[in-house]
Each structure stands twice: as structure tokens, then as C-alpha cells.
Amino acid sequence: MTDSASSTLGPVIAVVGPSGVGKDSVMTGLATGDPRLSLLKRVITRAPEAGGEDYTPVSEAEFAARSAAGEFALHWQAHGLFYGVPAAAVAAQRAEGRGVLVNFSRSVLLDAQRIFGNFIVLSVTASPEVLAARLAGRGRETEEEQAKRLAQATKALPEGLERVYQIDNSGDLSAAVTAALNVIFADQPESA
């Protein structure tokens, strides 16, 4: 994708951070707080009743078939699940000039930057105490799984990312959303 083509499309905004940091809450706050932003619904091999974000649940076989058919702009595996970013949905939202909020794995950020061009990373953080309390409160993982997720909390982002912003979500959600909005739109390239 050329720079001129990527500047006319809305940005893809990767929201990353450790489990329990409140990525879904920040993303929902952003999308409801500004009409220039939209949430992307990922395809996940997670049971529909598992809760959390709004996603399209599929079996591993269906995920593999969709991947083989080229339906995903990106896909990855983490925590025993497969995650896919539907290419058609991203393209449609970006063509409208909207910023597309996507909960990404750190492992695919460099690929996403290369694929999407107009790409921003919001690295959401929170104190270790807040993370532990949120993981325990959501009740989706065993204590052992929570400990593994907390151990991953300090994992660094890959080097080579061009536009990365830290957003602290330890306290009031509205403060985190405001901070994120300030960097998303302050950083947008001018349209040609």
C-alpha cells in the first residue's frame, strides 16, 4: 500500500495490553465517544458463552477454512485460541474514513503496520494490583491461567513500530479514553 493510498483510509488502531487491563472497555469508550471510530468484531475459536468482547465464535475447522479462503487480513494463535481480523470488514470501515479499533496480539503488530499503513498502537497499561483484581473479577480463567497472564503483562512491544502511545487505565476509564482520543486524532496524516 502506498503512502498516498494509506492516508486516504481511516487508521487501523491496534489496542494492546495485558489481560485485565481493560482493552475492551477502552475500545468501547472510544467507539461510543467518537463517531469517527468503529469497533472491529474479531473471529475467535472461543465458545459463544465465554463472554468478554463482542466476537464471532467459530470452531477450529471453520477458522481454518476461513483462513485458507483468505478471509483474514491477519490471524494468530494465543492462549490456546485462534484469532482472525476479517479483511472485508476492515476495508469497509476504513474506506468510510473511520478509525478501526482492533484488539491485536503484540506478536502481529509489525505485520499489521506493514499491511495497513495508516496504523497506530495504543498500548494500554495498568498497575499490577489493578490487573490482578480485574482478572480475578472476570472469572474466565483459573488461578493458574491468571498467573500466566500476569507474568506476560510486562512483555515488551516489538521494535520497529512507528506510532505507539501509552494509555494508563489504572483509574478512571474516561481519563484513559480522553488520553487515547487526544493521540489518535492529533497524529493523523493530512489527507491528500
C-alpha positions in Angstrom: 0.0 0.0 0.0 1.4 3.4 -0.9 1.6 6.3 1.5 -1.0 8.3 -0.5 -3.4 5.4 -0.5 -3.0 4.7 3.2 -3.5 8.4 4.1 -7.0 8.5 2.5 -8.1 5.5 4.5 -9.1 5.6 8.2 -6.4 4.4 10.6 -6.2 0.9 12.0 -5.8 1.4 15.7 -4.3 -1.6 17.5 -5.3 -1.7 21.1 -2.8 -3.9 23.0 -2.0 -4.7 26.6 -2.1 -7.5 29.1 -5.2 -9.4 30.1 -7.3 -7.5 32.6 -6.0 -4.0 31.5 -9.4 -3.0 30.2 -8.8 -3.0 26.4 -12.4 -3.8 25.6 -13.6 -1.1 28.0 -11.3 1.5 26.4 -12.3 0.4 22.9 -16.0 0.6 23.7 -15.5 4.1 25.3 -13.6 5.3 22.2 -16.2 4.0 19.8 -19.2 5.3 21.7 -17.4 8.6 22.4 -16.4 9.5 18.8 -18.3 8.7 15.6 -15.1 8.7 13.6 -14.2 5.4 15.3 -15.6 1.9 15.0 -15.0 -1.4 16.7 -13.9 -4.4 14.6 -15.5 -7.7 15.5 -12.8 -10.4 15.5 -13.4 -14.1 14.6 -12.3 -16.3 17.6 -12.3 -20.0 18.3 -13.9 -19.2 21.7 -17.2 -20.6 22.9 -20.0 -18.1 22.4 -20.9 -18.2 26.1 -17.3 -17.3 27.2 -18.2 -13.6 27.4 -15.8 -10.7 27.0 -15.7 -8.7 23.8 -18.3 -9.0 21.0 -16.8 -11.5 18.6 -17.8 -14.1 16.0 -17.3 -17.6 17.6 -16.2 -20.4 15.3 -14.9 -23.9 15.5 -11.2 -24.5 14.7 -12.3 -26.2 11.5 -14.3 -23.2 10.4 -11.5 -20.9 11.3 -9.0 -22.9 9.2 -11.4 -22.9 6.3 -11.9 -19.1 6.5 -8.1 -18.6 6.8 -7.5 -20.8 3.8 -10.1 -18.8 1.8 -8.1 -15.6 2.6 -10.9 -14.0 4.7 -8.4 -12.6 7.3 -6.2 -9.6 6.9 -4.2 -11.1 9.9 -4.6 -14.1 12.2 -2.8 -15.6 15.1 -2.9 -18.1 17.9 -2.7 -17.1 21.6 -3.8 -18.7 24.9 -5.0 -21.8 23.1 -7.3 -19.9 20.8 -7.2 -18.7 17.1 -8.0 -15.0 16.4 -8.8 -13.5 13.0 -9.2 -10.0 11.7 -11.8 -10.1 8.9 -10.3 -8.3 5.8 -13.6 -7.2 4.3 -14.8 -5.6 7.5 -11.5 -3.7 8.0 -11.5 -2.5 4.4 -15.2 -1.3 4.5 -14.8 0.7 7.7 -11.5 2.3 6.6 -13.0 3.2 3.2 -15.6 5.3 5.1 -12.6 7.2 6.6 -13.3 5.7 10.1 -10.6 4.6 12.5 -10.9 0.9 13.1 -10.3 -0.3 16.7 -8.8 -3.8 16.9 -7.7 -5.8 19.8 -4.4 -7.1 18.5 -1.8 -9.5 19.8 1.7 -8.0 20.2 3.0 -10.8 18.0 1.4 -9.5 14.9 1.9 -5.7 15.3 4.7 -5.4 12.8 2.8 -7.4 10.2 -0.3 -5.1 10.8 1.8 -2.0 10.4 3.1 -3.3 7.1 -0.3 -4.4 5.9 -2.4 -1.4 6.9 0.0 1.6 6.5 -2.0 4.1 8.5 -1.5 2.3 11.8 -1.5 3.4 15.4 -0.7 1.3 18.5 -2.4 2.2 21.8 -0.6 0.3 24.5 -3.0 0.2 27.4 -1.3 -0.3 30.8 -2.5 -0.6 34.4 -0.8 -1.3 37.8 -0.1 -4.9 38.7 -2.6 -4.7 41.5 -5.4 -3.5 39.2 -4.6 -6.2 36.6 -4.7 -8.9 39.2 -8.0 -7.7 40.6 -9.6 -7.4 37.2 -8.5 -10.9 36.1 -9.9 -12.4 39.3 -13.1 -10.4 39.0 -14.0 -11.5 35.5 -13.8 -15.2 36.4 -12.9 -16.5 33.0 -9.5 -18.2 33.9 -8.3 -20.5 36.7 -5.8 -19.1 39.2 -3.0 -20.8 37.3 -4.2 -19.2 34.0 -4.4 -15.8 35.7 -0.9 -16.2 37.0 0.4 -16.9 33.4 -1.4 -13.9 32.1 0.0 -11.7 34.8 3.5 -13.0 34.0 3.0 -11.8 30.4 1.9 -8.3 31.5 5.4 -6.8 31.2 6.2 -8.2 27.8 7.6 -5.5 25.6 6.2 -4.4 22.2 8.3 -5.4 19.2 10.9 -2.9 18.0 10.2 -1.0 14.8 6.7 0.2 15.5 6.3 3.8 14.3 3.4 5.2 16.2 3.0 3.9 19.7 1.2 5.7 22.6 0.9 4.5 26.2 -2.5 4.9 27.8 -2.8 4.3 31.5 -6.1 2.7 32.5 -5.4 2.1 36.2 -8.0 4.6 37.3 -11.0 6.3 35.8 -11.9 4.9 32.3 -13.0 8.3 31.0 -9.4 9.6 31.6 -7.9 6.8 29.6 -10.5 7.3 26.7 -9.8 11.0 26.6 -6.0 10.4 26.5 -6.5 7.9 23.7 -8.7 10.3 21.6 -6.1 13.0 22.0 -3.3 11.0 20.5 -5.4 9.2 17.8 -6.6 12.3 16.0 -3.6 14.6 16.8 -1.4 12.1 15.0 -3.4 11.6 11.8 -1.6 12.4 8.5 -3.2 15.1 6.4 -5.5 13.8 3.6 -4.2 14.5 0.0 
